[in-house]
Amino acid sequence: MQMSSTDLFEILVREHADMLTVYLRCVVRDPSLVDDLFQETMLTAWRTLDRFDRSRPFGPWLRGIAAKLVLAHRRKSARAMVLCEESFLEHLEHRHAELQRLPGDTLDDKLDELRRCLEQLPATYRQAVELRYNEGLQGTSLAAKLEISTEALKKRLQRGRAHLMHCLQRKLAAAGRPS
């Protein structure tokens, strides 16, 4: 039994919706614009599904549509709601493709590994990272909340991210080794 285009699209969207949202949040400041671009990307993907080559991965194709929409919005908009140039979008696509090749079936599986690494951070680094990335605090307001200088904050975030990267690299290397 052959799968209908609607069924195929629904499955692919479920598998890639979170990754597309992450991608858009990396390049767009305004959360409502992220939502609009997400919707527009999905509509465009649905309308052009007949052009999708089923022998190739869906995620890069979907992000390609999103990138074109982001750049089109940037050209039309006088506001600086979009954070990037085309070269940055290409770099971001490369990083997403690398992430997709890592062990773990879904983005949630990969985020679970990141959460486990975050739990292992020393408390001072974990607090700074969580306030920055979960709460959205930055700059002087984050430094004030932690009661440290902005330079100390920068160093704390840099060290926290380095610890996270090292932890993830260890976990991924261990997962990639044959048993």
C-alpha positions as CSV (number, residue, x, y, z in Angstrom):
1,M,0.0,0.0,0.0
2,Q,1.4,3.3,-1.0
3,M,1.3,6.3,1.3
4,S,-0.6,9.4,0.3
5,S,1.1,12.7,0.0
6,T,-1.0,14.0,2.9
7,D,0.1,11.1,5.2
8,L,3.7,11.5,4.1
9,F,3.6,15.3,4.7
10,E,2.0,14.8,8.2
11,I,4.7,12.4,9.3
12,L,7.5,14.5,8.0
13,V,6.1,17.6,9.6
14,R,5.8,15.9,13.0
15,E,9.4,14.7,12.7
16,H,10.9,18.1,11.7
17,A,8.6,20.7,13.3
18,D,10.8,21.1,16.4
19,M,14.0,21.4,14.4
20,L,12.4,24.0,12.1
21,T,11.3,26.0,15.1
22,V,14.9,25.9,16.5
23,Y,16.3,26.9,13.2
24,L,13.9,29.9,12.9
25,R,14.5,31.0,16.5
26,C,18.2,31.1,15.7
27,V,17.7,33.8,13.0
28,V,14.6,35.7,14.0
29,R,14.1,37.9,17.1
30,D,10.4,38.3,17.2
31,P,8.5,35.1,18.4
32,S,5.4,36.0,16.5
33,L,7.5,36.4,13.3
34,V,9.0,32.9,14.1
35,D,5.4,31.6,14.2
36,D,4.5,33.3,10.9
37,L,7.5,32.1,9.1
38,F,7.0,28.6,10.5
39,Q,3.4,28.6,9.1
40,E,4.5,30.1,5.8
41,T,7.2,27.5,5.5
42,M,4.8,24.7,6.1
43,L,2.3,26.1,3.6
44,T,5.0,26.5,0.9
45,A,6.3,23.0,1.6
46,W,2.7,21.6,1.2
47,R,2.2,23.5,-2.0
48,T,5.5,22.3,-3.5
49,L,5.6,18.8,-2.0
50,D,5.5,17.3,-5.5
51,R,8.9,18.9,-6.0
52,F,10.4,17.1,-3.0
53,D,12.8,14.4,-4.0
54,R,11.9,11.5,-1.7
55,S,15.4,10.0,-2.0
56,R,16.8,13.0,-0.1
57,P,16.3,14.2,3.5
58,F,13.3,16.3,4.2
59,G,14.8,18.5,6.9
60,P,17.3,20.3,4.7
61,W,14.6,20.8,2.1
62,L,12.3,22.3,4.7
63,R,15.0,24.6,6.1
64,G,15.9,25.7,2.6
65,I,12.3,26.9,2.1
66,A,12.5,28.6,5.5
67,A,15.8,30.3,4.6
68,K,14.4,31.7,1.4
69,L,11.4,33.1,3.3
70,V,13.6,34.6,6.0
71,L,15.7,36.3,3.4
72,A,12.6,37.5,1.5
73,H,11.2,38.9,4.7
74,R,14.5,40.6,5.5
75,R,14.5,42.3,2.1
76,K,10.9,43.5,2.6
77,S,11.1,44.6,6.2
78,A,12.7,47.8,7.3
79,R,12.8,46.5,10.8
80,A,15.8,44.5,12.0
81,M,13.7,41.5,13.1
82,V,15.9,39.1,11.1
83,L,19.4,38.5,12.5
84,C,21.3,37.1,9.6
85,E,22.8,37.2,6.2
86,E,22.6,34.4,3.6
87,S,26.1,33.1,4.6
88,F,24.9,32.7,8.2
89,L,21.9,30.7,7.0
90,E,24.2,28.4,5.1
91,H,26.4,27.9,8.1
92,L,23.3,27.3,10.3
93,E,22.1,24.7,7.8
94,H,25.5,23.0,7.9
95,R,25.3,22.8,11.7
96,H,21.7,21.4,11.6
97,A,22.8,18.8,9.2
98,E,25.6,17.8,11.5
99,L,23.1,17.6,14.4
100,Q,20.8,15.4,12.4
101,R,23.7,12.9,11.9
102,L,24.3,12.6,15.6
103,P,23.0,9.6,17.6
104,G,19.5,9.9,18.9
105,D,16.4,9.5,16.9
106,T,14.8,12.8,17.6
107,L,15.6,16.4,18.6
108,D,14.1,15.5,22.0
109,D,16.6,12.7,22.5
110,K,19.4,15.0,21.7
111,L,18.0,17.7,24.0
112,D,17.8,15.1,26.8
113,E,21.5,14.5,26.5
114,L,22.1,18.3,26.7
115,R,19.9,18.5,29.8
116,R,21.9,15.7,31.5
117,C,25.1,17.6,30.7
118,L,23.6,20.8,32.1
119,E,22.8,19.0,35.3
120,Q,26.5,18.1,35.6
121,L,27.7,21.7,35.4
122,P,29.1,23.3,38.5
123,A,26.2,25.4,40.1
124,T,27.6,28.8,39.2
125,Y,27.9,27.9,35.5
126,R,24.6,26.1,35.4
127,Q,22.8,29.1,37.0
128,A,24.3,31.5,34.5
129,V,23.5,29.3,31.5
130,E,19.9,28.6,32.6
131,L,19.1,32.2,33.3
132,R,20.6,33.2,29.9
133,Y,19.0,30.5,27.7
134,N,15.9,29.4,29.7
135,E,14.9,32.8,31.1
136,G,16.2,34.9,28.3
137,L,18.2,37.3,30.6
138,Q,21.2,38.9,29.1
139,G,23.9,41.5,29.7
140,T,23.6,43.8,32.6
141,S,20.3,42.5,33.9
142,L,21.7,38.9,34.0
143,A,24.9,40.1,35.7
144,A,22.9,42.1,38.2
145,K,20.7,39.1,39.0
146,L,23.8,37.0,39.6
147,E,25.4,39.9,41.5
148,I,28.6,39.7,39.3
149,S,30.3,42.0,36.8
150,T,29.5,41.7,33.1
151,E,33.0,40.5,32.5
152,A,32.6,37.8,35.1
153,L,29.3,36.9,33.5
154,K,30.9,36.6,30.1
155,K,33.6,34.3,31.5
156,R,31.0,32.2,33.4
157,L,28.9,31.7,30.3
158,Q,32.0,30.9,28.2
159,R,33.2,28.3,30.6
160,G,29.7,26.9,31.1
161,R,29.3,26.5,27.3
162,A,32.7,24.9,27.0
163,H,31.8,22.4,29.7
164,L,28.6,21.6,27.9
165,M,30.4,21.1,24.6
166,H,32.9,18.8,26.2
167,C,30.2,16.7,27.9
168,L,28.2,16.4,24.7
169,Q,31.3,15.4,22.7
170,R,32.1,12.7,25.2
171,K,28.6,11.3,25.2
172,L,28.4,11.4,21.4
173,A,31.8,9.8,21.0
174,A,30.7,7.0,23.4
175,A,27.4,6.5,21.6
176,G,29.2,6.4,18.2
177,R,31.6,3.6,19.2
178,P,30.7,0.1,18.2
179,S,29.9,-2.0,21.3
